[in-house]
Amino acid sequence: MRLFSTGFLSRSIDNVAATALVFCALWLLYYVPSSLAILDPLAKAFSDIELSDLVFSRLRDDSASHADTNIVLVNIGTLNRAGIAEEIKRVAAQKPRVIGVDVMFRAPKDSAGDAALSEALQFCPRTVMVSKLADYNHASETFATRQTSYPIFHTYAGMGFANMVSSSDEDAPDALPTDMIRLFSPHETLSDSGAIQSARQKDKEWAFAVKVAWYMDSNAVNRLLARKNGTETINYRGNTDKFYTLDVGDVLSDSANLAFLHGKIVIFGFLGETFGRPSAEDIFFTPMNKQYAGRTFPDMYGAVIHANIASMILSGDYITALPDAVAYVLAALLCFANISFLSYLYYRHPRAYDTLQLALQFAESVALLVAFTAAFHWFRLKLDVTLLVAVVAIAPTIHEIYHTLRTSQRKNISAETSSGDLPATTE
């Protein structure tokens, strides 16, 4: 008894060929929309949706997520520099562990206000000022310039960049307000003129949230760096409801009791003119947005995003993003298994083929979404399942096209062979 029949070998070759054809079709479906300007908005719309967003937006139980009482957010509202200085002085008097200022004071204004702010920023021995990296060089993967506050405001402070990682271009951490903020970069390199030569590169620049967390728990930051990831997926705890928040009046009121700030992380930033009055300034889209599809207004201020990152670092509650290679291997195996099963149905149960292939598509799509949503929700494992779902969706169509062509080819070959075997006619 032969282990492999000629028919089995032929079907196996057909299955491999059909699997390869599926991936060729998927490549074309990806390449064409991204190459045609008219379809570019559609491609971007689909690329801006991830399965993990559904977990943050809909499936995560906000009531089960505990607030981080170690981090306090202070709103600067529309205060001038003298008003911000007064806020910082009152907070610093309570001896917080570290003060982070997510505000950039680029140039001098009025001398009295500038002097008051400069003095206030020196009042706390552990202060982190925000900076912004600019002029990204893709070849060297470095930034050429760093924008900071005017020197009198950061002479005695640490520095951390506030760049958000773009959802449309992860290689250039410089997000637009319309981007979805899912990732953050722990550190970047500032290079002289963006030079490629490492000898000309300066020391690493640290993210604002990383610098703030360092003053609270340097061991937690070392654990972050030990992961050696260029970017980390932000494991959002929540919006302002998951942190202590103080509005302008809460700090500047003569009756304010701020003693609870002792030993805390305090982050100053813009959280609207006052609480409850949303503003379009320094606000971004995040996966916490309840309207995750067709979003109309950003949902989280920059200072709150920094607080979420610092909270994740200090708690060590990270999301592990599985390599793209895992998705490619799983997609190839799943595609071959589907093609093989469809071939079996095609030859052995042709009458039930259409019904069963539709049932298979539906069941597999639901199973994939449930499995990887559960993996993200419960085990903090993130995998882009777009390719797997695409394989399930397109495999039956490609399988039918392939076997239709193969059947037609075999009939032609059979007809040619049969006509060649006929005896020549004689007159």
Secondary structure by P-SEA (a helix, b strand, c coil): cccccaaaaaaaaaaaaaaaaaaaaaaaaaaaaaacccaaaaaaaaaaccaaaaaaccccccccccccccbbbbbbccccaaaaaaaaaaaaaacccbbbbcccccccccaaaaaaaaaaaacccbbbbbbbbcccccccccccccccccccccccbbbbbcccccccccccccccccccccccccbbbbcccccccccccccccccaaaaaaaaacaaaaaaaaaaccccccccccccccccccccccccccccccccccccccccccccccccccccccccccccccccccccccccccaaaaaaaaaaaaaacbbbbbccaaaaaaaaaaaaaaaaaaaaaaacccccaaaaaaaaaaaaaaaaaaaaaaaaaacccccccaaaaaaaaacaaaaaaaaaaaaaaaaaaaaaaaaaaacccccc
